[in-house]
């Protein structure tokens, strides 16, 4: 009890005192605000215990949220909001565009608490995702001009360089087959890497200084190293499609000597990289466990469907890890599948959460949760596409176009991996959405 009280006091300081004082310190000083934003970008790659604190932690639980989570990324984002509020900057809003859609998704998802076997687990998820909206607001309040965007892009590149060094050490010094870097698993690592690596490729081909171009292309190469080293089959395929998409979008924007040089140069580097790593990649796609992995996903989806049929509002946000196990009947389909393969079933073993983000939404939050989530990503995706077209030929246009591609691929990949429920991927995603939101308001002349 004393430990939880101390944690509560620390979290109160993080979310109330620290943001206000830090916001006052950085107000009116763009350099300080840029360094703060860069720090938040870097934290999305840090080890989870370095920037989060969990109240009422239930580490034994295999759900996607294991307590009332507090994050220094949220605290830093709130500081940027306070800085803009103190400055009364142009375009400032306590609730920026996009945040209302996000909170609508959170509110509708919370309705599932009425069907939840454990309402506390639902409150944990509600707290985590509702407060994460501050990250969107912080990124929105941060971005004022093109130089601010350049700083974020430099921070993305530096963060990727650091993560690539960690990955290479794990792979070639420690001998790991599938590396996870500072992430909890290789799948969120690879999805995080290509989500920010693709925009760096796009802006490095745009009109920019030689110094920035070099920094950003190095960051993109490091993203490629991370994805290849993680050896996530879906991520490897998605990354290749994303690179082609960014090049196509760039050539639609305009065929320039710079873009042709990039295409030829990266093509040569890519071929050399494939020549070195081809055996490992081919072996990964031929792993014996691939078929079993796919079948596991299928039966988990069937379990999700059974939950949805029993409750149209879902079985409770963050309650999947509870209801998939005994005495609930939903995990029986998995036990039957294991028995059919001749495996012994241990009913005391705790099953995990379905991998598909969309089936997870349907199972836990019902039709309402999925529909409001799709509305949110649809609105933001449209802003990115429209902004990319309106700003074609500019740095912001290249950035927005690549973000739209990265988001689309992430959402496609999310049918196999629910990484957008995980703190670091969620935080980076919301940072990018906040930037997209601000650029959209600037396009309209409202910021």
DOROFI-492082 format. One record per residue (C-alpha): residue number from 0; residue in one letter; chain; x, y, z. Coordinates in pm, 1 decimal. Each point is the difference from the previous one (the first is absolute). Example, Ala and Ser with C-alpha at 12.3 -4.5 7.8 and 13.67 -1.06 7.14 Angstrom:
[0,'A','A',[1230.0,-450.0,780.0]] [1,'S','A',[137.0,344.0,-66.0]] 
//
This chain:
[0,'X','A',[0.0,0.0,0.0]] [1,'X','A',[279.5,244.8,91.2]] [2,'X','A',[172.4,-76.5,-331.3]] [3,'X','A',[-320.4,77.9,-193.1]] [4,'X','A',[-44.9,328.0,190.8]] [5,'X','A',[355.1,102.3,-91.3]] [6,'X','A',[-67.8,-90.8,-363.8]] [7,'X','A',[-319.5,207.9,7.6]] [8,'X','A',[190.5,300.4,130.3]] [9,'X','A',[265.4,-40.8,-270.1]] [10,'X','A',[-260.7,-32.5,-274.0]] [11,'X','A',[-183.4,306.5,131.8]] [12,'X','A',[325.7,189.9,-28.2]] [13,'X','A',[55.2,-128.9,-353.6]] [14,'X','A',[-342.9,102.0,-126.4]] [15,'X','A',[-73.4,315.4,202.8]] [16,'X','A',[314.1,168.5,133.4]] [17,'X','A',[265.6,-98.0,-256.5]] [18,'X','A',[-193.8,99.7,-316.2]] [19,'X','A',[-94.9,338.8,144.7]] [20,'X','A',[351.9,87.4,114.8]] [21,'X','A',[166.2,-139.5,-310.8]] [22,'X','A',[-252.7,175.3,-222.7]] [23,'X','A',[72.4,330.0,171.8]] [24,'X','A',[375.5,-56.0,-40.1]] [25,'X','A',[-17.2,-69.3,-374.0]] [26,'X','A',[-268.1,258.0,-87.6]] [27,'X','A',[120.3,253.1,-254.0]] [28,'X','A',[320.7,-194.1,-63.7]] [29,'X','A',[-24.6,-198.6,-320.5]] [30,'X','A',[340.2,-166.0,48.1]] [31,'X','A',[-103.4,-145.4,336.3]] [32,'X','A',[-332.1,-114.9,-141.9]] [33,'X','A',[174.4,-168.1,-292.2]] [34,'X','A',[237.2,-186.2,230.6]] [35,'X','A',[-294.2,-105.8,213.8]] [36,'X','A',[-183.0,-131.3,-306.6]] [37,'X','A',[314.5,-182.0,-108.3]] [38,'X','A',[20.2,-160.4,342.6]] [39,'X','A',[-356.4,-126.3,-27.1]] [40,'X','A',[77.9,-151.1,-339.9]] [41,'X','A',[301.7,-178.6,145.8]] [42,'X','A',[-199.6,-135.0,294.9]] [43,'X','A',[-225.0,-192.1,-240.3]] [44,'X','A',[299.7,-230.0,-58.4]] [45,'X','A',[121.5,-23.9,359.9]] [46,'X','A',[-48.2,-300.5,224.7]] [47,'X','A',[-353.2,16.5,137.0]] [48,'X','A',[104.8,10.2,366.0]] [49,'X','A',[214.2,308.4,-63.4]] [50,'X','A',[-296.0,233.6,-57.9]] [51,'X','A',[-312.8,-165.4,142.7]] [52,'X','A',[-132.5,-71.4,345.5]] [53,'X','A',[-288.4,-239.4,70.3]] [54,'X','A',[-254.7,42.1,276.1]] [55,'X','A',[-189.0,-309.5,120.8]] [56,'X','A',[224.0,-215.0,-220.4]] [57,'X','A',[-118.9,-353.4,-85.3]] [58,'X','A',[304.5,-144.5,-169.6]] [59,'X','A',[-145.9,-351.6,-8.6]] [60,'X','A',[-279.3,118.3,-229.2]] [61,'X','A',[48.8,-64.9,-372.4]] [62,'X','A',[-222.5,283.4,-119.8]] [63,'X','A',[127.3,299.3,-194.7]] [64,'X','A',[-20.4,235.4,301.8]] [65,'X','A',[129.5,-119.5,336.6]] [66,'X','A',[-69.1,293.4,229.9]] [67,'X','A',[-64.0,372.9,11.8]] [68,'X','A',[291.6,114.0,-213.5]] [69,'X','A',[174.8,335.3,30.5]] [70,'X','A',[243.7,110.4,-269.4]] [71,'X','A',[263.9,271.1,-15.0]] [72,'X','A',[-90.4,37.7,-368.1]] [73,'X','A',[-347.7,109.6,105.2]] [74,'X','A',[151.7,232.2,262.2]] [75,'X','A',[232.5,160.4,-256.1]] [76,'X','A',[-284.9,38.8,-246.7]] [77,'X','A',[-208.4,175.1,265.6]] [78,'X','A',[292.2,236.6,57.1]] [79,'X','A',[-11.1,96.8,-369.8]] [80,'X','A',[-372.9,64.0,33.8]] [81,'X','A',[58.1,220.0,304.3]] [82,'X','A',[278.6,188.1,-180.6]] [83,'X','A',[-234.0,82.7,-287.9]] [84,'X','A',[-272.5,99.4,247.2]] [85,'X','A',[234.7,233.3,189.1]] [86,'X','A',[110.3,155.7,-330.5]] [87,'X','A',[-357.2,24.0,-135.3]] [88,'X','A',[153.3,-105.1,-331.0]] [89,'X','A',[-188.9,22.8,-326.3]] [90,'X','A',[-214.5,-303.2,-65.4]] [91,'X','A',[20.3,-124.3,359.2]] [92,'X','A',[-280.3,-231.1,107.1]] [93,'X','A',[-39.5,-198.5,318.5]] [94,'X','A',[-170.9,-266.2,-209.7]] [95,'X','A',[166.0,6.5,-344.0]] [96,'X','A',[-157.3,-152.7,-311.7]] [97,'X','A',[9.8,-377.4,12.3]] [98,'X','A',[4.7,-23.7,379.2]] [99,'X','A',[-378.3,13.2,16.3]] [100,'X','A',[-21.5,-296.9,-235.8]] [101,'X','A',[252.7,-190.0,213.9]] [102,'X','A',[-189.5,70.3,320.1]] [103,'X','A',[-323.5,-104.8,-171.3]] [104,'X','A',[160.1,-338.0,-68.5]] [105,'X','A',[110.4,-20.2,365.0]] [106,'X','A',[-346.1,96.0,129.9]] [107,'X','A',[-184.0,-250.9,-219.1]] [108,'X','A',[249.6,-271.5,94.0]] [109,'X','A',[-66.2,69.8,368.4]] [110,'X','A',[-365.0,-101.7,-47.0]] [111,'X','A',[129.7,-356.6,0.8]] [112,'X','A',[59.6,34.0,374.5]] [113,'X','A',[-363.5,-101.6,51.7]] [114,'X','A',[80.8,-345.6,-141.1]] [115,'X','A',[348.7,-33.8,151.5]] [116,'X','A',[68.2,-285.4,244.3]] [117,'X','A',[269.7,222.7,150.8]] [118,'X','A',[-94.6,371.3,-29.1]] [119,'X','A',[334.7,106.2,150.2]] [120,'X','A',[181.7,-138.7,-302.8]] [121,'X','A',[-224.6,213.9,-220.6]] [122,'X','A',[76.1,308.8,206.3]] [123,'X','A',[371.7,-71.6,-45.7]] [124,'X','A',[-37.3,4.1,-378.6]] [125,'X','A',[-223.3,306.8,10.4]] [126,'X','A',[258.6,189.2,204.7]] [127,'X','A',[288.8,-100.5,-225.3]] [128,'X','A',[-160.9,86.3,-332.1]] [129,'X','A',[-185.3,310.8,118.5]] [130,'X','A',[316.1,156.3,146.7]] [131,'X','A',[197.9,-100.2,-309.4]] [132,'X','A',[-205.7,260.7,-184.4]] [133,'X','A',[222.5,259.0,166.6]] [134,'X','A',[282.2,-118.8,-228.2]] [135,'X','A',[-203.1,99.4,-305.5]] [136,'X','A',[-72.8,338.3,160.1]] [137,'X','A',[364.6,55.0,94.2]] [138,'X','A',[125.9,-68.4,-352.3]] [139,'X','A',[-270.3,229.4,-140.0]] [140,'X','A',[96.5,284.5,234.5]] [141,'X','A',[370.5,-49.1,-72.3]] [142,'X','A',[-7.3,40.5,-378.6]] [143,'X','A',[3.0,364.0,-114.2]] [144,'X','A',[220.8,18.1,-308.9]] [145,'X','A',[213.6,-206.7,-237.4]] [146,'X','A',[306.1,16.4,224.2]] [147,'X','A',[-200.1,-171.0,274.5]] [148,'X','A',[-78.9,-279.2,-244.1]] [149,'X','A',[367.2,-28.9,-93.3]] [150,'X','A',[90.3,-42.6,366.4]] [151,'X','A',[-248.3,-284.6,39.5]] [152,'X','A',[138.3,-169.5,-310.3]] [153,'X','A',[355.6,32.8,131.4]] [154,'X','A',[-113.2,-148.6,331.6]] [155,'X','A',[-159.7,-292.4,-184.4]] [156,'X','A',[323.8,-62.9,-188.4]] [157,'X','A',[219.2,15.5,311.7]] [158,'X','A',[-238.6,-231.1,186.8]] [159,'X','A',[16.5,-253.1,-283.2]] [160,'X','A',[380.0,16.8,-4.0]] [161,'X','A',[14.9,-79.7,371.6]] [162,'X','A',[-250.1,-284.8,-32.7]] [163,'X','A',[190.3,-143.5,-298.5]] [164,'X','A',[318.9,-5.5,206.3]] [165,'X','A',[-181.4,-188.8,275.8]] [166,'X','A',[-144.3,-242.0,-255.1]] [167,'X','A',[334.2,-65.9,-170.8]] [168,'X','A',[164.6,-67.1,335.1]] [169,'X','A',[-271.1,-249.8,93.8]] [170,'X','A',[22.5,-170.5,-338.3]] [171,'X','A',[373.1,-22.9,-66.1]] [172,'X','A',[150.1,13.0,348.1]] [173,'X','A',[-263.5,-176.0,211.3]] [174,'X','A',[-109.3,-233.9,-278.9]] [175,'X','A',[-376.7,56.0,1.9]] [176,'X','A',[-195.4,-137.8,-297.5]] [177,'X','A',[-299.5,235.9,22.4]] [178,'X','A',[98.4,313.8,184.9]] [179,'X','A',[-237.7,223.0,192.6]] [180,'X','A',[230.3,288.3,90.5]] [181,'X','A',[-140.7,197.1,292.2]] [182,'X','A',[-351.3,-116.8,-86.1]] [183,'X','A',[-199.7,-278.8,160.8]] [184,'X','A',[-21.1,-198.8,-324.1]] [185,'X','A',[138.3,12.2,-353.2]] [186,'X','A',[-339.8,78.7,-156.8]] [187,'X','A',[-57.2,335.6,171.9]] [188,'X','A',[365.8,84.2,-63.6]] [189,'X','A',[-28.2,-55.6,-374.7]] [190,'X','A',[-336.4,178.6,-30.0]] [191,'X','A',[132.2,298.9,195.2]] [192,'X','A',[306.2,10.0,-227.8]] [193,'X','A',[-181.1,3.8,-332.0]] [194,'X','A',[-267.2,242.4,123.4]] [195,'X','A',[266.7,266.6,50.8]] [196,'X','A',[254.2,-125.3,-253.2]] [197,'X','A',[-225.5,51.2,-303.1]] [198,'X','A',[-57.6,372.5,68.7]] [199,'X','A',[376.7,44.0,33.0]] [200,'X','A',[48.7,-154.7,-344.2]] [201,'X','A',[-258.8,235.8,-147.4]] [202,'X','A',[142.3,319.5,148.7]] [203,'X','A',[357.9,-95.4,-87.1]] [204,'X','A',[-106.8,-0.9,-366.1]] [205,'X','A',[-174.3,339.0,30.2]] [206,'X','A',[148.3,346.8,-16.8]] [207,'X','A',[218.9,18.8,310.3]] [208,'X','A',[349.7,91.9,109.8]] [209,'X','A',[284.1,-241.8,-67.5]] [210,'X','A',[53.7,-45.0,375.2]] [211,'X','A',[-361.8,-82.5,72.8]] [212,'X','A',[-20.1,-226.5,-303.0]] [213,'X','A',[294.4,-202.7,124.6]] [214,'X','A',[-138.5,-24.4,354.0]] [215,'X','A',[-340.2,-113.7,-122.9]] [216,'X','A',[130.5,-256.5,-247.6]] [217,'X','A',[223.6,-148.4,269.5]] [218,'X','A',[-307.3,-22.3,221.2]] [219,'X','A',[-190.1,-181.1,-275.0]] [220,'X','A',[287.1,-245.5,-55.8]] [221,'X','A',[-1.0,-69.7,373.8]] [222,'X','A',[-375.3,-68.6,-19.5]] [223,'X','A',[73.4,-255.6,-272.2]] [224,'X','A',[267.3,-160.0,218.7]] [225,'X','A',[-243.8,-24.2,290.2]] [226,'X','A',[-278.1,-154.0,-210.1]] [227,'X','A',[235.2,-253.0,-157.0]] [228,'X','A',[150.1,-96.4,334.3]] [229,'X','A',[-338.6,-43.1,168.2]] [230,'X','A',[-91.1,-257.0,-267.5]] [231,'X','A',[-373.0,55.8,25.9]] [232,'X','A',[-132.1,-153.1,-322.8]] [233,'X','A',[-292.1,240.3,-34.5]] [234,'X','A',[218.0,301.3,83.2]] [235,'X','A',[258.1,-96.3,-264.1]] [236,'X','A',[-271.9,-18.0,-265.3]] [237,'X','A',[-176.2,316.4,117.1]] [238,'X','A',[326.3,195.1,13.5]] [239,'X','A',[84.4,-95.6,-358.5]] [240,'X','A',[-346.6,110.0,-115.3]] [241,'X','A',[36.2,322.6,196.5]] [242,'X','A',[333.2,87.4,-159.9]] [243,'X','A',[-147.1,-53.8,-346.2]] [244,'X','A',[-302.0,207.8,96.0]] [245,'X','A',[215.0,290.4,118.6]] [246,'X','A',[201.7,-4.6,-323.4]] [247,'X','A',[-317.1,-9.4,-212.6]] [248,'X','A',[-146.9,290.5,199.1]] [249,'X','A',[324.9,191.5,-40.9]] [250,'X','A',[8.0,-46.0,-375.8]] [251,'X','A',[-366.6,102.1,-25.4]] [252,'X','A',[98.5,317.5,183.0]] [253,'X','A',[277.7,54.4,-252.0]] [254,'X','A',[279.6,-188.8,-171.3]] [255,'X','A',[322.4,162.2,115.2]] [256,'X','A',[366.1,-89.8,-27.0]] [257,'X','A',[13.8,-25.7,380.0]] [258,'X','A',[-276.3,-261.6,8.6]] [259,'X','A',[154.9,-198.9,-282.7]] [260,'X','A',[333.9,-4.0,183.0]] [261,'X','A',[-174.6,-115.8,313.9]] [262,'X','A',[-177.8,-278.1,-185.6]] [263,'X','A',[323.0,-125.1,-158.0]] [264,'X','A',[209.0,40.6,314.3]] [265,'X','A',[-243.0,-165.6,237.8]] [266,'X','A',[-67.7,-270.0,-257.1]] [267,'X','A',[368.6,-91.7,-5.4]] [268,'X','A',[24.3,12.5,380.9]] [269,'X','A',[-316.8,-209.0,29.0]] [270,'X','A',[130.4,-265.0,-237.7]] [271,'X','A',[326.5,-21.0,192.2]] [272,'X','A',[-191.7,-30.4,325.0]] [273,'X','A',[-219.4,-274.8,-140.3]] [274,'X','A',[302.8,-186.8,-126.6]] [275,'X','A',[145.2,-2.3,351.0]] [276,'X','A',[-323.3,-87.6,181.2]] [277,'X','A',[-190.1,-204.1,-261.1]] [278,'X','A',[64.7,-335.6,167.4]] [279,'X','A',[-134.2,122.0,334.0]] [280,'X','A',[-308.9,158.6,-155.2]] [281,'X','A',[-78.2,-308.7,-209.4]] [282,'X','A',[44.5,-220.8,306.1]] [283,'X','A',[-235.4,223.6,199.7]] [284,'X','A',[-276.1,-32.9,-260.4]] [285,'X','A',[55.8,-376.3,0.8]] [286,'X','A',[-16.5,-47.0,377.7]] [287,'X','A',[-193.8,-309.4,102.8]] [288,'X','A',[-204.4,199.1,250.0]] [289,'X','A',[-149.7,229.6,-262.9]] [290,'X','A',[-301.4,-222.5,-70.3]] [291,'X','A',[-74.4,-52.8,367.8]] [292,'X','A',[28.9,375.1,58.3]] [293,'X','A',[-256.0,69.5,-270.9]] [294,'X','A',[-238.0,-263.6,132.7]] [295,'X','A',[31.0,141.3,352.0]] [296,'X','A',[-107.7,339.7,-130.4]] [297,'X','A',[-301.6,-158.9,-169.2]] [298,'X','A',[-126.6,-175.7,311.7]] [299,'X','A',[57.5,312.2,210.8]] [300,'X','A',[-214.1,193.0,-248.7]] [301,'X','A',[-271.8,-263.9,40.8]] [302,'X','A',[12.4,51.0,375.2]] [303,'X','A',[-37.3,375.7,-57.1]] [304,'X','A',[-303.1,-60.2,-220.0]] [305,'X','A',[-161.4,-205.8,275.3]] [306,'X','A',[51.6,286.9,246.5]] [307,'X','A',[-155.5,248.1,-242.7]] [308,'X','A',[-302.1,-224.3,-56.1]] [309,'X','A',[-58.6,-15.8,374.9]] [310,'X','A',[32.1,378.3,48.3]] [311,'X','A',[-39.6,264.5,-272.3]] [312,'X','A',[166.1,256.4,230.0]] [313,'X','A',[295.1,-233.9,56.5]] [314,'X','A',[102.0,-209.0,297.7]] [315,'X','A',[181.2,293.0,161.4]] [316,'X','A',[295.1,211.9,-108.5]] [317,'X','A',[318.8,-176.9,109.0]] [318,'X','A',[-194.6,-309.3,112.2]] [319,'X','A',[100.8,-232.5,-286.3]] [320,'X','A',[291.7,-142.1,198.0]] [321,'X','A',[-249.5,-95.0,270.2]] [322,'X','A',[-288.3,-141.1,-203.7]] [323,'X','A',[219.7,-207.1,-233.8]] [324,'X','A',[85.4,-219.8,299.2]] [325,'X','A',[-200.5,-234.4,223.0]] [326,'X','A',[-265.1,7.3,135.8]] [327,'X','A',[-115.3,202.0,-302.0]] [328,'X','A',[-81.0,-213.6,-306.9]] [329,'X','A',[161.5,213.8,-271.8]] [330,'X','A',[339.4,-167.6,17.9]] [331,'X','A',[-149.2,-344.8,-60.2]] [332,'X','A',[49.5,40.6,-375.0]] [333,'X','A',[374.1,31.6,61.0]] [334,'X','A',[7.9,-304.5,228.3]] [335,'X','A',[-193.4,-203.6,-257.4]] [336,'X','A',[245.6,105.5,-271.3]] [337,'X','A',[295.1,-107.0,214.4]] [338,'X','A',[-160.0,-335.3,76.2]] [339,'X','A',[-65.1,-55.0,-372.3]] [340,'X','A',[375.4,41.8,-55.6]] [341,'X','A',[71.4,-262.7,264.3]] [342,'X','A',[120.2,247.6,263.2]] [343,'X','A',[-78.9,-29.7,368.0]] [344,'X','A',[-205.8,291.5,134.9]] [345,'X','A',[93.8,163.3,330.1]] [346,'X','A',[-313.1,185.2,109.5]] [347,'X','A',[195.5,193.1,261.6]] [348,'X','A',[221.3,161.1,-266.5]] [349,'X','A',[-98.5,363.2,-61.5]] [350,'X','A',[-75.2,69.9,-366.4]] [351,'X','A',[94.5,334.8,-150.8]] [352,'X','A',[-181.6,266.4,-202.4]] [353,'X','A',[-110.0,-25.5,-362.6]] [354,'X','A',[261.0,143.3,-240.0]] [355,'X','A',[-237.4,182.1,-237.0]] [356,'X','A',[-65.8,352.9,123.6]] [357,'X','A',[-340.1,4.9,-170.5]] [358,'X','A',[-119.6,-327.3,149.3]] [359,'X','A',[124.3,124.1,337.1]] [360,'X','A',[-207.3,317.0,-38.2]] [361,'X','A',[-307.5,-200.3,-97.2]] [362,'X','A',[42.4,-248.0,283.3]] [363,'X','A',[71.7,255.0,273.5]] [364,'X','A',[-187.1,314.8,-108.6]] [365,'X','A',[-257.6,-135.0,-245.0]] [366,'X','A',[-121.4,158.4,-319.5]] [367,'X','A',[9.6,350.2,147.8]] [368,'X','A',[367.9,-18.6,89.0]] [369,'X','A',[100.7,-119.0,-345.4]] [370,'X','A',[-215.3,253.4,-186.2]] [371,'X','A',[126.0,300.3,199.8]] [372,'X','A',[358.7,-118.9,-36.4]] [373,'X','A',[-42.0,-27.7,-377.8]] [374,'X','A',[-157.7,346.5,-6.6]] [375,'X','A',[302.0,142.3,183.0]] [376,'X','A',[261.5,-155.6,-225.8]] [377,'X','A',[-208.0,86.1,-307.4]] [378,'X','A',[-20.1,369.4,88.9]] [379,'X','A',[371.2,24.9,78.0]] [380,'X','A',[93.6,-195.9,-313.1]] [381,'X','A',[-207.9,234.9,-212.7]] [382,'X','A',[174.2,301.8,154.7]] [383,'X','A',[339.6,-148.6,-84.6]] [384,'X','A',[-96.9,-78.0,-360.9]] [385,'X','A',[-164.9,335.6,-58.9]] [386,'X','A',[293.1,184.1,155.6]] [387,'X','A',[251.2,-195.4,-208.6]] [388,'X','A',[-179.7,101.6,-318.8]] [389,'X','A',[-48.4,362.4,100.8]] [390,'X','A',[364.8,35.9,106.6]] [391,'X','A',[159.4,-204.2,-278.0]] [392,'X','A',[351.0,112.5,-79.4]] [393,'X','A',[69.9,97.6,362.7]] [394,'X','A',[160.2,-169.5,298.7]] [395,'X','A',[-333.7,-17.1,182.4]] [396,'X','A',[-166.2,-151.4,-305.4]] [397,'X','A',[261.1,-274.2,-27.4]] [398,'X','A',[-31.8,-69.7,372.0]] [399,'X','A',[-380.1,-19.9,-10.6]] [400,'X','A',[-2.6,-227.4,-303.9]] [401,'X','A',[239.3,-246.2,160.0]] [402,'X','A',[-188.7,12.6,331.5]] [403,'X','A',[-319.6,-88.5,-187.4]] [404,'X','A',[177.3,-298.5,-156.3]] [405,'X','A',[155.4,-106.0,331.3]] [406,'X','A',[-335.6,25.3,177.2]] [407,'X','A',[-179.6,-201.7,-269.4]] [408,'X','A',[259.9,-276.1,21.2]] [409,'X','A',[-7.4,4.4,380.0]] [410,'X','A',[-378.4,-41.6,-3.7]] [411,'X','A',[31.7,-285.4,-246.6]] [412,'X','A',[268.5,-162.2,213.7]] [413,'X','A',[-219.7,51.9,308.3]] [414,'X','A',[-221.5,-284.2,-115.1]] [415,'X','A',[293.2,-223.1,97.2]] [416,'X','A',[159.1,196.3,283.7]] [417,'X','A',[-178.1,210.6,264.0]] [418,'X','A',[302.0,220.7,67.7]] [419,'X','A',[-198.2,325.1,4.9]] [420,'X','A',[-123.6,-107.6,343.8]] [421,'X','A',[360.6,5.3,125.0]] [422,'X','A',[128.8,315.0,167.7]] [423,'X','A',[300.1,82.0,-218.8]] [424,'X','A',[-165.6,-61.4,-336.8]] [425,'X','A',[-315.2,176.3,118.0]] [426,'X','A',[203.6,302.7,111.4]] [427,'X','A',[191.8,33.3,-328.0]] [428,'X','A',[-320.0,-42.2,-199.9]] [429,'X','A',[-172.5,276.7,197.0]] [430,'X','A',[301.1,230.7,-38.9]] [431,'X','A',[-26.0,-35.3,-377.3]] [432,'X','A',[-377.3,50.9,12.7]] [433,'X','A',[47.8,319.3,201.5]] [434,'X','A',[237.8,132.4,-266.2]] [435,'X','A',[-245.7,-92.7,-275.5]] [436,'X','A',[-277.6,179.8,187.7]] [437,'X','A',[202.3,321.6,31.6]] [438,'X','A',[104.0,-6.8,-364.7]] [439,'X','A',[-365.1,-41.0,-96.6]] [440,'X','A',[-101.1,304.4,204.2]] [441,'X','A',[286.9,197.6,-152.9]] [442,'X','A',[-121.7,-99.5,-345.4]] [443,'X','A',[-338.3,144.7,91.4]] [444,'X','A',[163.2,316.3,134.1]] [445,'X','A',[-123.4,-64.8,354.0]] [446,'X','A',[336.1,-55.7,167.5]] 
//
